[in-house]
């Protein structure tokens, strides 16, 4: 018999009090690091994640450069103190895989052809983890790119949807991610009306997947508005300072 974990309260709400389609509380700030060309910080539930961007800069060694576009490099990393058990500071297989996944999701957003023979480095540092870190990290990384002045094909926001105790839910926390039946991270770009990240772990029916997709798009549209507001605040502060 597997361990039974309660994911819903008696009134039907989730353990953190949310409804099925509710996002966790989100706080976003852009331009938090003075030494990076672009940066952003996001709190989503108990997640605390920093993103920083350096570049475009000359690709070195030169043999890695591409004549028609820039190279995007992405490093997703969880700090040793980000989880309840101390994590090794060395990159794990999961971090290496998620670095590639996030790079592949971010690359279609960046107008790479404007910067041939260069490289853009994106660093996503998870300071505290509580489920959905790849999605929150991507949301912050997009803002860090925008803060660095890198031309984008719109702002993508990401959110995981899934299934727990037979119910389709939005923005899974760590408990729901570990003990639910399915987890489906999605990143959506409202400007192009396109999905730039779609993964799934677990089992859902065709109808449940369609329902989850619809809920994810609605959730990411709300997050997109938060991204726009955070950028407006960042650049209004810059204007006041100058």
C-alpha positions in Angstrom: 0.0 0.0 0.0 1.3 3.4 -1.0 1.4 6.4 1.3 -2.0 8.2 1.3 -1.7 12.0 1.3 -4.7 14.3 1.7 -4.8 16.8 -1.2 -8.3 18.3 -0.6 -10.1 19.7 2.4 -13.5 18.5 3.4 -15.1 21.6 1.7 -13.5 20.6 -1.6 -10.8 23.2 -1.5 -7.1 22.3 -1.9 -4.9 22.0 1.2 -3.7 25.7 0.7 -7.3 26.9 0.5 -7.3 27.4 -3.3 -10.1 26.5 -5.7 -9.3 24.1 -8.6 -8.6 26.9 -11.1 -6.8 29.3 -8.8 -3.2 30.4 -9.1 -1.0 30.7 -6.0 -0.2 34.2 -4.9 2.4 35.7 -7.3 4.8 38.6 -6.8 7.1 39.7 -9.6 9.9 42.3 -9.7 12.1 43.2 -12.7 15.6 44.7 -12.5 16.7 43.3 -9.2 20.4 42.7 -10.0 22.7 45.6 -10.8 25.5 43.4 -12.2 23.3 41.6 -14.8 22.1 43.2 -18.1 18.6 41.9 -17.3 17.1 40.3 -14.2 13.8 39.3 -12.6 12.6 37.8 -9.4 9.4 35.8 -8.9 7.6 34.4 -5.9 4.8 31.9 -6.8 3.4 30.3 -3.7 6.5 29.3 -1.7 8.7 29.3 -4.8 11.4 32.0 -4.8 13.4 32.2 -8.1 15.9 34.6 -9.6 16.6 35.0 -13.3 19.6 36.9 -14.8 20.6 37.5 -18.4 24.0 38.4 -19.9 24.5 39.4 -23.5 24.3 39.4 -26.4 28.1 39.2 -26.3 30.8 37.8 -28.6 30.6 34.0 -28.8 33.9 32.6 -27.6 35.6 30.4 -28.6 34.8 31.6 -32.1 34.1 28.1 -33.5 30.9 27.9 -31.5 29.5 31.1 -33.2 26.8 30.9 -35.8 26.9 33.3 -38.8 23.1 33.9 -39.0 22.0 34.1 -35.4 23.0 34.1 -31.7 23.3 31.1 -29.5 21.0 30.9 -26.4 22.5 29.2 -23.4 20.4 28.4 -20.3 21.4 27.2 -16.8 18.6 26.1 -14.4 20.0 25.5 -11.0 18.5 24.7 -7.6 20.4 26.2 -4.6 21.5 23.6 -2.0 19.1 25.2 0.5 16.1 25.3 -1.9 14.6 22.1 -0.7 13.9 20.5 2.7 16.8 18.1 2.3 20.2 19.7 1.4 20.8 19.3 -2.3 24.3 18.8 -3.8 25.6 22.0 -5.4 26.7 20.0 -8.4 24.2 20.0 -11.3 22.0 17.0 -11.3 20.7 15.1 -14.3 17.3 16.8 -13.7 18.8 20.3 -13.7 20.8 19.5 -16.9 17.6 18.3 -18.6 15.5 21.2 -17.4 18.2 23.6 -18.6 17.8 22.2 -22.1 14.0 22.2 -21.9 13.9 25.8 -20.8 16.4 26.8 -23.5 14.2 25.1 -26.2 11.1 26.9 -24.8 12.8 30.3 -24.7 14.6 30.2 -28.1 11.5 30.7 -30.3 10.7 33.9 -28.3 14.1 35.6 -29.0 14.8 37.3 -32.3 18.1 35.5 -32.6 18.8 36.5 -36.2 19.4 40.1 -35.0 22.6 39.1 -33.2 24.8 36.8 -35.4 28.0 35.4 -33.9 27.0 36.2 -30.4 25.7 34.3 -27.3 23.1 35.2 -24.7 23.4 33.5 -21.3 20.3 32.9 -19.1 20.7 31.9 -15.5 17.7 30.6 -13.5 18.4 30.1 -9.8 15.8 28.5 -7.6 16.3 29.8 -4.1 13.3 28.0 -2.6 11.3 25.3 -4.3 7.6 24.3 -3.9 6.5 22.7 -7.2 6.4 24.3 -10.6 9.9 25.7 -10.6 10.5 25.2 -14.3 7.3 27.2 -15.1 8.0 30.0 -12.6 11.7 30.1 -13.8 10.6 30.5 -17.4 8.2 33.3 -16.5 11.0 35.1 -14.7 13.6 34.4 -17.5 11.3 36.0 -20.1 11.2 39.2 -18.0 15.0 39.1 -17.5 15.4 39.0 -21.3 13.0 41.9 -21.8 14.8 43.8 -19.1 18.1 43.3 -20.9 16.5 44.9 -24.0 16.6 41.8 -26.1 13.8 41.9 -28.8 11.2 39.2 -28.2 8.2 37.8 -30.1 6.0 38.5 -27.1 6.1 37.6 -23.4 5.4 33.9 -22.6 4.2 32.9 -19.2 4.2 29.4 -17.8 2.0 27.4 -15.4 1.6 23.7 -14.6 -1.8 22.1 -14.7 -2.5 18.5 -13.7 -4.8 16.1 -11.9 -5.1 15.2 -8.3 -7.7 12.9 -6.7 -9.4 12.8 -10.1 -9.8 16.6 -10.4 -8.1 18.8 -12.9 -6.2 21.6 -11.1 -4.1 24.7 -11.9 -0.7 25.6 -10.6 0.3 22.5 -8.7 2.3 22.9 -5.5 4.9 20.5 -4.4 2.5 18.2 -2.6 0.1 18.0 -5.6 3.0 17.5 -7.9 4.4 14.6 -5.9 1.1 12.8 -5.1 -1.2 13.8 -7.9 -1.9 11.6 -10.9 -0.6 14.0 -13.6 1.5 17.1 -14.1 1.5 19.1 -17.3 3.8 22.2 -17.5 2.7 24.7 -20.2 4.1 28.0 -21.5 1.9 30.2 -23.6 2.7 33.3 -25.6 -0.6 35.4 -26.0 1.0 37.6 -28.6 1.5 34.7 -31.1 -1.4 32.6 -29.6 1.1 29.8 -29.4 2.4 27.2 -26.9 6.2 27.2 -26.4 6.5 24.6 -23.7 4.3 21.5 -23.3 5.3 18.5 -21.2 3.4 15.8 -19.3 4.0 13.3 -16.6 1.2 11.0 -15.6 -2.1 9.9 -17.1 -5.1 12.1 -18.1 -8.0 11.3 -20.5 -8.3 13.3 -23.8 -11.2 15.3 -22.2 -9.0 16.1 -19.1 -6.1 17.2 -21.3 -8.4 19.6 -23.2 -9.8 20.9 -20.0 -6.3 21.3 -18.5 -5.1 23.2 -21.7 -8.0 25.6 -21.5 -7.3 26.3 -17.8 -3.6 26.7 -18.4 -4.1 29.3 -21.2 -6.5 31.3 -18.9 -4.0 31.1 -16.1 -1.0 32.2 -18.2 -3.0 35.1 -19.6 -3.4 36.3 -16.1 0.3 35.9 -15.5 1.0 37.7 -18.8 -0.8 40.8 -17.4 1.4 40.6 -14.3 4.5 40.4 -16.5 3.4 43.5 -18.4 2.6 45.4 -15.1 6.1 44.4 -13.7 7.8 45.7 -16.8 5.8 48.9 -16.7 6.8 49.5 -13.1 10.4 48.8 -13.9 10.6 51.3 -16.7 8.5 53.9 -15.0 11.0 53.8 -12.1 13.9 54.2 -14.6 12.2 57.2 -16.2 11.8 58.9 -12.7 15.4 58.2 -11.9 16.6 59.9 -15.1 
